[in-house]
Structure formats: C-alpha cells, structure tokens
Amino acid sequence: MGVLNLKLRPIVAFDENNRKHRLDFAKFLETGSWKHCNVRYELDESCGELSGAIQRKMLVYYAQKEFKINPVDTRVYKL
C-alpha cells in the first residue's frame, strides 16, 4: 500500500437513508465541492455522473417519504 492510499478518504456507497450522507450532499450543492466530506462516495449502479445519480436517489427518497409512494421505474440505466 502506497503512502497516498493511506491519506485518501475512505470510499463508501452513497446511502440516501443515511442522514450524514444527505448532509454531505447538501454541502456539495451549497459549495460545488466534495472537499468538505470526510469520505468519497461511489454508487452501486453505473452512472455517468455522481451528483446526477445522487440527485435521482434523493428525489426518490423524498418522494417516497412525502407522498408514501414507490417509484414504478426502478431500472438502472448503464451509459
């Protein structure tokens, strides 16, 4: 393991149910940067852009919470 690997932030899967992850994303929206996060996020699905994929997950999360619905289209699109 190289020295740089020891200094890298750990990689975790973004979980929209985790309040800390949602707060990190809110900070990203506010600042336009991930530098304030103490982890690096990855997604379990293949998507072109991290912030776009997180936005979709957040939209589904809040729609389910507010309207008590489940989305019909849960397919994952690979680009």
C-alpha positions as CSV (number, residue, x, y, z in Angstrom):
1,M,0.0,0.0,0.0
2,G,1.4,3.4,-1.0
3,V,1.7,6.5,1.1
4,L,-1.1,8.2,-1.0
5,N,-3.5,5.4,-0.3
6,L,-3.1,6.0,3.5
7,K,-4.1,9.6,3.1
8,L,-7.1,9.1,0.8
9,R,-10.6,9.4,2.2
10,P,-12.3,6.0,2.5
11,I,-14.7,5.1,-0.3
12,V,-18.3,4.4,0.8
13,A,-21.5,3.7,-1.2
14,F,-23.9,6.6,-1.0
15,D,-27.0,5.7,1.0
16,E,-29.9,8.2,0.8
17,N,-31.3,6.8,4.0
18,N,-28.2,7.9,5.9
19,R,-28.6,11.5,7.2
20,K,-24.8,12.2,7.2
21,H,-24.7,11.3,3.5
22,R,-27.6,13.6,2.8
23,L,-25.9,16.4,4.7
24,D,-22.7,15.9,2.7
25,F,-24.7,16.1,-0.5
26,A,-26.4,19.3,0.7
27,K,-23.0,20.8,1.4
28,F,-21.9,19.8,-2.1
29,L,-24.9,21.6,-3.5
30,E,-24.1,24.7,-1.4
31,T,-20.3,24.8,-2.2
32,G,-20.0,22.9,-5.5
33,S,-17.2,20.8,-4.0
34,W,-16.8,17.5,-2.2
35,K,-13.7,18.7,-0.3
36,H,-15.8,19.1,2.9
37,C,-16.7,15.4,3.0
38,N,-14.5,13.0,5.0
39,V,-15.4,10.1,2.7
40,R,-15.5,9.6,-1.1
41,Y,-18.8,8.4,-2.4
42,E,-19.4,5.8,-5.0
43,L,-22.7,4.4,-6.4
44,D,-23.7,0.8,-6.7
45,E,-25.1,1.5,-10.1
46,S,-23.2,2.5,-13.2
47,C,-23.9,6.2,-13.9
48,G,-22.1,8.8,-15.8
49,E,-22.0,11.5,-13.1
50,L,-22.0,11.1,-9.3
51,S,-24.0,14.2,-8.5
52,G,-26.7,13.4,-11.0
53,A,-27.1,9.8,-9.7
54,I,-27.3,11.1,-6.1
55,Q,-29.9,13.6,-7.1
56,R,-32.1,10.8,-8.5
57,K,-31.7,8.8,-5.4
58,M,-32.6,11.8,-3.2
59,L,-35.6,12.6,-5.4
60,V,-36.9,9.0,-4.9
61,Y,-36.1,9.1,-1.2
62,Y,-38.1,12.4,-0.6
63,A,-41.0,11.4,-2.9
64,Q,-41.4,8.1,-1.0
65,K,-41.3,9.9,2.3
66,E,-43.6,12.8,1.4
67,F,-46.1,11.0,-0.8
68,K,-45.8,7.5,0.6
69,I,-45.3,6.0,-2.9
70,N,-42.9,3.6,-4.5
71,P,-41.5,4.6,-7.9
72,V,-42.6,2.4,-10.8
73,D,-39.4,2.8,-12.8
74,T,-36.6,1.4,-10.7
75,R,-34.5,0.3,-13.7
76,V,-30.8,1.1,-13.7
77,Y,-29.6,2.6,-17.0
78,K,-26.0,1.9,-17.9
79,L,-24.4,4.5,-20.2
